[in-house]
Amino acid sequence: MDYLRSPSIIPDNGSVMFRQYPLASFFGKLREVAIHHCNFDLARTLPVMVECADESQSLKALYFLATFGASPFVGGRVGAELDVEAVVPAAHHAENLVYVMGSHTGCDHRTKTMGRIYREKEGGFSPCCGKLAGVMGPYLKEYEYARNSIRLFIEDGRVLLEIPSRFLGMSGSALPTPVRLCLEPSLIKGDWESKGVMTAESPYSVIFEIHPDLQRALEAKNRTITHNPASIGDDLTGDYFKFLWTSSDPFPDGITRRLHTLMHQIVCSLDYVPMVTIANVNTWIEFNRFVDAVHAIPDVFSKGVFGVSGLTVDLYIGARSYHYSNVYYPQYAFFKPAGQTEGTIMGPSEINRLLDCYTPTKERPSLDRILECNDQYDEEIAF
């Protein structure tokens, strides 16, 4: 789970998405955890949100207001990126901090399609999270071209691969994209320099004999290979390629920089669409950044801190009075008692077991009541 010590292994989607909560249940349980597990005085506890700024995310702020009696401090940026510079001011505002963090994705519940959401004010569907979709776009486009254009076929009893020259770094194959897919030698038998035969057609491709290990893997899957070339498709997994950053410009932002070395695993995920995978990976990375920040910033040492990080799935349900809804998948948590410099990290099973120990209280002020009370004392203030 530790990104800093295991940067090449992304979380398994199934292991971090096995338990979902409606927001009412999650925030009710979170309140009880803060009171009874963390021993926080809610009157001196500030909620903090690290999430994307999308309109489909707004309910969490309302649930924080209803369950903790306070509007959440903004601790993140677009893309659910932790704003490290916001940790210190948040710590100066309360004795205890309760963080809710994590990326989000959308779901069209009618078609069961993950990775997009209906934007009511736009009048159509679009990717969700839009920020992460923009980061992943060049990588996914490059991968889709590779999986469709690298072809398998049989000739003279040998299984061969026809690979476009652009994936071999040959001159004249430069493209206006910041990333390039670079194939690993484990895809072919022999080496790139001496074992290929170039085709006569333009754009040129090079034909190689398949690596025996890959051939055995395809046979174990009962992959049918004939004399007619067929795309390698989903069999081009992250084991056989990496992405190179070819732009002369640096990475445009921290999210892109941190995700770059993991993109070869993200774009070819099969259990969920890549949009879900990148959201889970980004959640995991930002949680590790949060733990590092709490351990490193002296202003936080005297504070009690509880943070939970997970994936939010946004829904648009037109039949409801408020059309956006969410479910939350808790994935990781962190607890540091006040006055201690080190905290305890919980993985998916631990945080869900902790939440199971508590039942949400039914006593909470309604949002209507909060507004009504405020309206009663709404008066002109002289300055």
VENSUL-V284150 format. One record per residue. N is the residue number from 1. RES is the residue in one small letter. OMEGA is omega in whole degrees, 0 to 359 (* if undefined). D_FIRST is the distance of its C-alpha to the first C-alpha in whole Angstrom. Layout:
BEGIN
{{N;RES;OMEGA;D_FIRST} {N;RES;OMEGA;D_FIRST}}
END
This chain:
BEGIN
{{1;m;184;0} {2;d;183;4} {3;y;185;6} {4;l;181;9} {5;r;179;9} {6;s;188;7} {7;p;185;9} {8;s;185;11} {9;i;180;9} {10;i;179;8} {11;p;175;7} {12;d;183;10} {13;n;183;13} {14;g;183;14} {15;s;182;11} {16;v;181;11} {17;m;183;15} {18;f;182;16} {19;r;178;18} {20;q;180;20} {21;y;164;22} {22;p;184;25} {23;l;181;25} {24;a;179;28} {25;s;183;26} {26;f;183;23} {27;f;175;24} {28;g;177;27} {29;k;180;24} {30;l;178;22} {31;r;180;26} {32;e;176;26} {33;v;181;23} {34;a;183;24} {35;i;192;27} {36;h;178;27} {37;h;182;23} {38;c;184;23} {39;n;177;27} {40;f;169;27} {41;d;184;31} {42;l;179;30} {43;a;180;33} {44;r;183;31} {45;t;180;28} {46;l;172;27} {47;p;180;25} {48;v;179;23} {49;m;171;22} {50;v;185;20} {51;e;176;20} {52;c;185;23} {53;a;185;26} {54;d;178;27} {55;e;179;30} {56;s;181;28} {57;q;193;26} {58;s;184;29} {59;l;183;29} {60;k;177;26} {61;a;180;28} {62;l;178;31} {63;y;175;29} {64;f;180;28} {65;l;183;31} {66;a;185;32} {67;t;181;30} {68;f;178;29} {69;g;180;33} {70;a;175;32} {71;s;185;31} {72;p;171;27} {73;f;180;27} {74;v;183;26} {75;g;184;23} {76;g;180;21} {77;r;177;23} {78;v;184;24} {79;g;183;20} {80;a;177;19} {81;e;177;18} {82;l;173;18} {83;d;184;21} {84;v;181;21} {85;e;179;24} {86;a;182;24} {87;v;182;23} {88;v;179;26} {89;p;177;28} {90;a;180;26} {91;a;180;26} {92;h;185;30} {93;h;184;31} {94;a;176;30} {95;e;181;29} {96;n;179;26} {97;l;174;23} {98;v;182;21} {99;y;165;19} {100;v;190;18} {101;m;170;16} {102;g;178;15} {103;s;179;17} {104;h;171;19} {105;t;182;21} {106;g;176;25} {107;c;170;26} {108;d;189;30} {109;h;180;30} {110;r;180;34} {111;t;182;33} {112;k;181;29} {113;t;179;28} {114;m;173;24} {115;g;179;24} {116;r;181;27} {117;i;175;29} {118;y;178;33} {119;r;188;34} {120;e;183;37} {121;k;177;38} {122;e;179;38} {123;g;179;39} {124;g;179;37} {125;f;174;33} {126;s;181;31} {127;p;180;27} {128;c;9;25} {129;c;181;23} {130;g;179;26} {131;k;181;24} {132;l;176;21} {133;a;178;24} {134;g;177;26} {135;v;185;23} {136;m;189;22} {137;g;181;26} {138;p;180;27} {139;y;182;24} {140;l;178;25} {141;k;179;29} {142;e;179;28} {143;y;180;26} {144;e;178;29} {145;y;181;32} {146;a;184;30} {147;r;178;30} {148;n;186;33} {149;s;173;35} {150;i;190;34} {151;r;178;36} {152;l;173;36} {153;f;179;40} {154;i;175;42} {155;e;181;45} {156;d;176;47} {157;g;180;45} {158;r;175;42} {159;v;186;39} {160;l;175;38} {161;l;173;36} {162;e;188;38} {163;i;176;36} {164;p;186;37} {165;s;182;38} {166;r;179;35} {167;f;178;32} {168;l;177;34} {169;g;182;34} {170;m;181;38} {171;s;179;41} {172;g;183;42} {173;s;181;38} {174;a;180;37} {175;l;180;36} {176;p;179;36} {177;t;183;32} {178;p;182;29} {179;v;176;27} {180;r;175;28} {181;l;182;27} {182;c;183;27} {183;l;177;27} {184;e;178;26} {185;p;181;29} {186;s;178;27} {187;l;188;29} {188;i;174;32} {189;k;182;35} {190;g;182;36} {191;d;184;35} {192;w;191;35} {193;e;192;38} {194;s;190;41} {195;k;185;40} {196;g;176;40} {197;v;183;44} {198;m;178;44} {199;t;181;45} {200;a;184;49} {201;e;174;47} {202;s;3;46} {203;p;189;43} {204;y;172;43} {205;s;178;40} {206;v;183;40} {207;i;179;40} {208;f;170;38} {209;e;184;38} {210;i;177;34} {211;h;182;32} {212;p;180;33} {213;d;177;29} {214;l;179;29} {215;q;178;32} {216;r;179;31} {217;a;178;28} {218;l;178;31} {219;e;179;33} {220;a;178;31} {221;k;183;30} {222;n;176;34} {223;r;179;34} {224;t;179;37} {225;i;183;38} {226;t;176;42} {227;h;178;44} {228;n;182;44} {229;p;179;41} {230;a;181;38} {231;s;179;35} {232;i;173;32} {233;g;185;30} {234;d;179;26} {235;d;171;27} {236;l;182;26} {237;t;181;22} {238;g;176;19} {239;d;190;20} {240;y;179;24} {241;f;172;23} {242;k;174;22} {243;f;174;23} {244;l;174;25} {245;w;187;26} {246;t;180;30} {247;s;175;31} {248;s;177;33} {249;d;177;31} {250;p;175;28} {251;f;186;25} {252;p;181;26} {253;d;182;23} {254;g;180;20} {255;i;179;18} {256;t;182;20} {257;r;183;19} {258;r;182;15} {259;l;189;15} {260;h;186;18} {261;t;180;16} {262;l;186;14} {263;m;180;17} {264;h;175;19} {265;q;185;16} {266;i;189;16} {267;v;183;20} {268;c;178;21} {269;s;185;18} {270;l;183;21} {271;d;173;19} {272;y;177;19} {273;v;182;21} {274;p;180;20} {275;m;177;20} {276;v;182;18} {277;t;181;15} {278;i;177;15} {279;a;178;15} {280;n;180;12} {281;v;179;11} {282;n;176;12} {283;t;181;11} {284;w;180;8} {285;i;183;9} {286;e;175;12} {287;f;178;10} {288;n;176;9} {289;r;178;12} {290;f;179;14} {291;v;178;12} {292;d;182;14} {293;a;181;17} {294;v;180;17} {295;h;188;17} {296;a;188;19} {297;i;184;22} {298;p;181;25} {299;d;184;26} {300;v;188;23} {301;f;183;24} {302;s;186;26} {303;k;167;25} {304;g;184;23} {305;v;169;20} {306;f;179;18} {307;g;174;16} {308;v;183;14} {309;s;181;13} {310;g;181;13} {311;l;172;15} {312;t;174;19} {313;v;182;22} {314;d;178;25} {315;l;172;28} {316;y;183;32} {317;i;188;34} {318;g;183;38} {319;a;182;39} {320;r;181;38} {321;s;169;40} {322;y;197;36} {323;h;181;35} {324;y;178;31} {325;s;182;29} {326;n;164;25} {327;v;187;23} {328;y;176;19} {329;y;177;16} {330;p;185;14} {331;q;181;10} {332;y;177;9} {333;a;182;12} {334;f;178;13} {335;f;175;16} {336;k;176;18} {337;p;179;22} {338;a;178;25} {339;g;178;26} {340;q;181;23} {341;t;181;21} {342;e;179;17} {343;g;180;15} {344;t;179;13} {345;i;177;10} {346;m;175;10} {347;g;185;8} {348;p;183;10} {349;s;182;12} {350;e;182;13} {351;i;179;14} {352;n;175;16} {353;r;178;18} {354;l;179;18} {355;l;180;20} {356;d;182;22} {357;c;189;24} {358;y;178;25} {359;t;181;28} {360;p;175;29} {361;t;178;32} {362;k;182;35} {363;e;176;36} {364;r;179;35} {365;p;176;38} {366;s;178;38} {367;l;176;38} {368;d;181;41} {369;r;178;42} {370;i;181;40} {371;l;180;42} {372;e;180;45} {373;c;179;45} {374;n;180;44} {375;d;182;47} {376;q;183;50} {377;y;179;49} {378;d;182;49} {379;e;179;52} {380;e;180;53} {381;i;179;52} {382;a;178;54} {383;f;*;53}}
END
